Amino acid sequence: DRYPQSVWRNTALYLNYQWKATSKLLLQAGGRYTKNFLSADFSKNKPFFPFEFSVTEINNGAPTGSLGAVYSPTPDWRISLNASSGFRVPNVDDMGKLFDFAAGTVIVPNPNLKAEVAYNGEVNIAKVFGNIAKLDITAFYTTLSNAMVRRTFSVNGRDSILYNGTLSKVFAIQNAAKANVYGFQASIELKPVKHLLIASQYNYQRGEEEM
């Protein structure tokens, strides 16, 4: 089989609070704690592939949160800020897949994977010009650590193994990179006359990965 026999459990508790500090300022905070458990049993796979392990487990928890504010000094202005964190834990496919994804290559399980963690920041400014136009601009930045990517690996100290009768180079999903993603979005809506709406939107996004 391509995958081990697995058990996956996920539980979480989430709290959210909003506070209207003034007639012009709204604040919001959120918190979440998530507990993840993954157990993978490779016993039935061992006759086909000699794993160094029979059972692996991932049992971890992580807090995440967000803070936000919306400020409207006048009815036609809105400025909002938001900061948040998030994470993604390894799933069965990330940790336990055994698969020859191309000729002469094979991806093998990696029981030492850790969760990816992301931190995000965003600012938004919106302005309405009477009943004629609306301008909306958003900029964001996300940094990702422990990114799970496919990279070369070794089994029993060897970078190639005999798999399905073919000498194959070994790969595995690993926490081998960090990444930054940033960009902005700008949109404008024009209503020069009744029953006519003109809208335009521009998006720019850039990502950088570091080994």
N, C-alpha and C positions, 0 to 999 in steps of 0.2 A: 504494500500500500504506500501511497505517496505521503500520507500523514499518519502520525501516531494516534493511538486511542487517547482521547483527551477529555478533561473536565474543565469547564470555564465558569467562573462565578464573578459577578460584579455587583457591588452594593455601594450606595452613595447617600449622603445627606446634604441638602442644599438649603441655604438661608438667603433671603433677599430683603433689603430694607431701603425704602425711599423716604426722603425728608425734604419737604418744601421749606428751605431755610428762610427765604423771603419771597415776595411776589415775583421776583425776577430770577431767583436761583433755585434750582432743583438738584439735590444730591442723591446718589444711589450707590449702595455697596452690596456686594454679594460674596458669599463664601461657600465652598463645596469641599467635602472630604470624600474621596473615593477609595474603596478597598477592592483590590483585584487579586484573584487567585486563578492560576493555571497549572494543571498537572498533566504531564504527557508521559504515556507509557509506551516505550519503544520495544517491548519484549517480542511482539510478533514481527517486528522489522529486523531483528538481529540475525536471523538465519540468512537474510538477504544482504545485510550490511552490518559489519562488526562494530557497532557503536561501543564507545568506552563507557557508556552509561545505559541503564535500563529505564530509569524513571527520573524526570526532572520536574522541578516546581518553580514557579514564580509566585511569590506571596508578598505583595507590597501595597502600600497606601500612599496617597499624596494629597496635600491640600492645594486648592487653587482658589483664586479670588478675582474680583474686579472692583474698580472704583470709577465712578463717573460723575460728571457735573454738566448741567445745561444752564447757560446764562443767557437771558433775553433782556438786554437793557431797554429795548423798545420793542413794540409788537412786530416790527419789520426786521429785527436782527435776532440771530440765534448763534451762540458759540457753545460748542460742546467739546469736552475732553473725556477720554476713556483710557484706562490702563487695565490690563488683565493678564492672567497667566493660564496655561493649560498644559495638558500632557497626553501622551498616547502610550499605552503599555503594549508590549509585544503580544500578538495573538498567536494562534496555532500555526498559521501560515508563516509568520515571521520566524518563529522559533523552531518549528518542527518539520518543515517541508524537506523532502528528499526528492530531487527532480533533476533530470538531465535536460536543462533548458536550451542547450545548443549542442551540436556535435562536438565531442571531445571535451565537454564541460559538465560539471555536476554541482548542484547546490546542496549542501548538507546542513543538518540541524546545528544550531548554536544555542546551548542551554544557558549561556552567560549574558544574554541580552538584558539591557536595562530600558527604562521608559524614556521616550523623547519628551523634552520639556520646552515649552514655547512661552515667550514673554512678548506682549503686544502693547503698542501705544497708538493712539489715534486722536486727531484733532479735526473738527468740522466747523466750518463757518458758512452760514447761509444768510442771504440778504434779499429782501423783497423790495422792489422799486415800484411803489404804487400798485396799480393793477396791470402794469405793462410787462414787468420782467422779474425773474427770480434767478439768482446766482447761488450755486452751491459748490463748495470746494472741500474735499477731504484728503488728508495726508495720513499715512500710516507707516509703521515700522514694526517688524516682527523678527525676533532672533530665536533660533532653534538650536538647542544643544543636544548632544547624544543622538544625533540624527541616525536612523536605521537605514543603512545603504548596503548594497551588495558589493562585497570586496573579496579579494583572494584570501584563502584560508588554508589551513593545514590539518591533516588527520594523522595522528601518530608521528608527527614531525615531517610528513611528506606533503608536498604541494600538489601531487597527482596520485590518483588511486585507480585501481581496476574496478570499473563500474559497468555492470551489464555486459561484460566481455570487452570493454573498451577502456584504454588508459585515458583518464579524464582529469582535467585540471579542476582543482577544488575551489569552490566559492561558498560563502555563507553570508547571511544578513548580520551586520555588525554595527555597533555604535562607533562609527569611524569618521564622523564628520559633524561640523556645525554649519549652520546656514543663516543668512540674513536675507530678508525679503522686505522691500520697501517700495513705495510708490504714492501716487495721488490720483484723485478723480475730480474732474471739474465738469459741471453741467450748467446749462443756461436754458431758460424757457422764456420765450417772448410771445406776447399776445398783443400784436399791434392793432388789431381790430376785432370786433366781436365775431365769434365762431371760427377764428383762425389762431392756431397755436403752432409756434415754431420751436423745436427743441433740438439741442445738440449736446453731445457728451464726449468727453475725452478721458481715456484711461492710460496710465503709464505704470508699469510694474517691472521691477528688476530683482533678480535673485542671485545670490553669490554663495557658493559652497566652498568650505575650507576643509582640507583633509586633517 
